[in-house]
Amino acid sequence: MLTPEYLNSFSSGYLGMCDVLNEQIIRDVARRIAKTGRITPTAEWQLKQAKQSGALMDDVIREVGVLTGKSDTEILRLFQDAGLSGMLQDAKPLLQAGKLKTSNIVLSGAMQKTMEAAAEKCRGEIGNLTLTTAIATQQEYMQALNAAYMKVTSGAFSYQEAIRQAIRDAAVKGTSVMYDSGYISKLDTAIRTALLTGVNQTAGKLTELYASELGAEYYETTAHAGARPSHSVWQGKVFKIEGTAPGYENFYEATGYGTGAGLCGWNCRHSFYPYWPGVSKPAYTKDDLEDYSRPKYSFAGNLLTEYECMQKQREYERAVREYKRILAAYDSYIQTVQSETDRAYFREEFQKESVKLKEKESQMKDFCKQTGRSIDTARTQVSAVYDGNGNLVSFNRSVSGKAVWANKKARK
């Protein structure tokens, strides 16, 4: 069993690595747009566009390769840490009752094989997804330039305004991945989902193996504030593993375990662990569970539930990441473009976006202050910076510093 708190934070370091890739690709797109030169209805400009498109594809493939080389080891480490953490949580009631010693808690051969196979599967899924990023980025680059071409040649927009919109649109979209079904998702969202789902499902399988070895007949599910409504009905309760018993529903039927929408399914932070009547004590009271769903956070004259607060905070976080991507793209364009007139234009646009970023960050801080929530810095990163101990610190300092300076200048 993995706690909701563990599942909420375990992948922050890995996602920091993905943020580096995300920002670098956005910078690549802006740089390649700058190198394409002034938009003209000529074959020469079209050749430049095609050349930069091919170079962009090479850039992204190379950068994805660097990430993949670093990430394979990190993914295995995440699964190994999760496996051990889950085992210790599963054994907690027996440890506390003195019926088991910590030294006796080891992953069996079957558990080890299950964990390694799951880690390999997750590595493959993430590897396949990130490879599609090159294709998606190239397509977005071509679409952005073609849209800019139409705007300029129609006379409705200046060259600078058309390019600004092209770069801004690419940054807002972010780096994408394409699934086999044709569905397109943001890179960070897709990887967060793959890691959370893969690790939690693997922990569930290990719990099943462990419970079988110990002869457990009951499971208790974890509970957390902010659970989606369809999960709040079964969180924090005890279930019969096989069949039913007086006062106990069937585990699989009640929780939907094994399905995408159920326990340990898509983006689910719930887990479960063996429960021994007479030995284990229920982890949650009725009041605890009711409190999780009770509107109790005051914001702008309204009372919000934990779930509503979480959704609102995620909205602010997405907006902050978006502005940071835009600033990174503008910064890359300014560093690459040859025309001083274009540089001056984009410095002014950088300043405008910096003001918007600081306003959005201020709104998010005010929301967190009013509701008593903590700011999740890992969710507002664009490029990861690590301290001496390898811990995730913040997004790219050079762009951050420029944004702060531009914001102060704009407010003078």
Residue pairs with C-beta under 8 A, 6 or more apart in sequence:
1 86
1 89
1 90
1 203
1 207
1 222
1 271
1 272
1 273
2 10
2 82
2 85
2 86
2 89
2 199
2 200
2 203
2 271
3 89
3 222
3 271
4 222
4 223
4 224
4 269
4 270
4 271
5 224
6 82
6 85
7 196
7 199
7 200
7 269
7 271
8 269
9 378
10 78
10 81
10 82
10 195
10 199
11 78
11 192
11 195
11 196
11 199
12 378
12 392
13 74
13 390
13 391
13 392
14 71
14 74
14 75
14 78
14 191
14 195
15 188
15 191
15 192
15 195
15 378
15 381
16 378
16 381
16 384
16 386
16 392
17 67
17 70
17 71
17 74
17 384
18 67
18 187
18 188
18 191
19 188
19 381
19 382
19 383
19 384
19 395
20 67
20 383
20 384
21 63
21 64
21 67
21 130
21 133
21 175
21 187
22 174
22 175
22 187
22 188
22 325
22 382
22 383
23 324
23 325
23 328
23 382
23 383
23 395
23 396
24 63
24 383
25 59
25 60
25 63
25 133
25 137
25 175
26 170
26 171
26 174
26 175
26 325
26 328
26 329
26 332
27 328
27 329
27 331
27 332
28 56
28 59
28 60
28 63
28 137
28 332
29 56
29 137
29 140
29 141
29 144
29 167
29 170
29 329
30 167
30 170
30 171
30 329
30 330
30 332
30 333
30 336
31 332
31 333
31 335
31 336
32 52
32 53
32 55
32 56
32 59
32 141
33 52
33 141
33 144
33 145
33 163
33 166
33 167
33 333
34 332
34 333
34 336
34 337
35 48
35 52
35 336
36 45
36 48
36 49
36 52
36 145
37 45
37 48
38 45
38 159
39 45
39 145
39 148
39 149
39 152
39 153
39 159
39 162
39 163
41 149
41 153
49 142
49 145
52 141
53 138
53 141
53 142
56 137
56 138
56 141
57 134
57 135
57 137
57 138
60 133
60 134
60 137
60 138
61 131
61 134
64 130
64 131
64 133
64 134
67 130
68 127
68 130
71 123
71 126
72 123
75 119
75 122
75 123
75 126
75 195
76 116
76 119
76 123
78 119
78 195
78 199
79 115
79 116
79 118
79 119
79 122
79 198
79 199
79 202
80 115
80 119
82 199
82 202
82 203
83 107
83 111
83 115
83 202
83 203
83 206
84 107
86 203
86 206
86 207
86 271
87 105
87 107
87 111
87 206
87 210
88 102
88 105
89 273
90 207
90 210
90 211
90 273
90 274
91 100
91 102
91 105
91 210
92 273
93 274
93 275
93 276
93 279
93 280
93 281
94 100
94 214
94 276
94 279
95 101
95 102
97 279
99 279
107 115
107 206
108 209
108 213
110 209
111 206
111 209
111 210
114 202
114 205
114 206
114 209
115 202
115 206
118 198
118 201
118 202
118 205
119 198
119 202
121 198
122 194
122 195
122 198
122 199
125 194
125 198
126 191
126 194
126 195
129 177
129 179
129 187
129 190
129 191
129 194
130 177
130 187
130 191
132 177
132 178
132 179
133 175
133 176
133 177
133 187
135 178
136 175
136 176
136 177
136 178
136 184
137 175
137 176
140 170
140 173
140 176
141 170
144 166
144 167
144 169
144 170
145 166
147 162
147 165
147 166
147 169
148 162
148 163
148 165
148 166
149 162
151 157
151 161
151 162
151 165
152 158
152 159
152 162
157 165
160 341
160 342
160 345
160 346
163 333
163 342
164 345
164 346
164 349
167 326
167 329
167 330
167 333
168 326
168 329
170 329
171 322
171 325
171 326
171 328
171 329
172 322
172 325
172 326
174 186
174 187
174 188
174 321
174 322
174 325
175 186
175 187
175 188
176 184
176 185
176 186
176 187
177 184
177 185
177 186
177 187
177 190
178 184
179 185
179 190
185 193
192 267
193 266
193 267
196 267
196 268
196 269
197 264
197 265
197 266
197 267
197 268
200 264
200 268
200 269
200 271
201 264
203 264
203 271
204 257
204 263
204 264
204 271
204 272
207 219
207 271
207 272
207 273
207 274
210 274
211 219
211 241
211 274
214 274
216 241
216 274
216 275
216 276
217 240
217 241
217 242
218 238
218 239
218 240
218 241
218 248
218 274
218 275
218 276
218 277
219 238
219 239
219 241
219 251
219 272
219 273
219 274
219 275
220 236
220 237
220 238
220 239
220 272
220 273
220 275
220 280
220 282
220 283
221 234
221 235
221 236
221 237
221 239
221 255
221 263
221 270
221 271
221 272
222 235
222 236
222 270
222 271
222 272
222 273
222 283
223 235
223 236
223 270
223 283
223 284
223 288
223 289
223 292
224 235
224 269
224 270
224 292
225 291
225 292
225 306
225 307
226 292
226 305
226 306
226 307
226 309
226 310
227 235
227 269
227 270
227 292
227 293
227 307
228 307
229 307
230 261
231 263
231 268
231 270
232 289
232 292
232 293
234 254
234 255
234 263
235 270
235 289
235 292
236 283
236 284
236 288
236 289
237 249
237 254
238 248
238 275
238 282
239 248
239 249
239 250
239 251
239 254
239 255
240 248
240 249
240 250
240 251
241 251
242 250
243 250
244 250
251 257
251 272
252 258
255 262
255 263
255 272
256 262
256 263
256 265
257 263
257 264
257 272
259 265
260 266
262 268
263 270
263 271
263 272
264 270
264 271
264 272
274 280
292 306
293 305
293 306
293 307
294 305
295 303
295 304
295 305
295 308
296 303
296 305
297 303
297 304
297 305
297 306
297 308
297 309
297 370
297 371
297 372
297 373
298 304
298 370
298 371
299 309
299 312
299 367
299 370
299 371
300 370
304 312
304 371
309 371
309 373
312 367
313 364
313 367
313 368
313 373
313 376
314 379
316 360
316 363
316 364
316 367
317 364
317 376
317 379
317 380
319 360
320 357
320 360
320 361
320 364
320 380
321 379
321 380
321 381
321 382
323 353
323 356
323 357
323 360
324 357
324 380
324 382
324 395
324 399
324 403
325 382
326 353
327 350
327 353
327 354
327 357
327 399
327 402
327 403
328 382
328 383
328 396
328 399
330 346
330 349
330 350
330 353
331 350
331 398
331 399
331 402
333 346
334 343
334 346
334 347
334 350
337 343
337 346
347 406
350 402
350 403
350 406
351 406
351 407
351 409
351 410
352 410
353 403
354 402
354 403
354 404
354 406
354 407
354 410
355 406
355 407
355 410
355 411
357 403
357 407
358 403
358 404
358 407
364 375
364 380
365 375
367 373
368 374
368 375
377 392
377 394
378 392
380 395
381 392
381 394
381 395
382 395
382 396
382 399
383 395
383 396
383 399
384 392
384 393
384 395
385 392
385 393
385 394
385 395
385 396
385 397
386 392
386 393
387 393
394 400
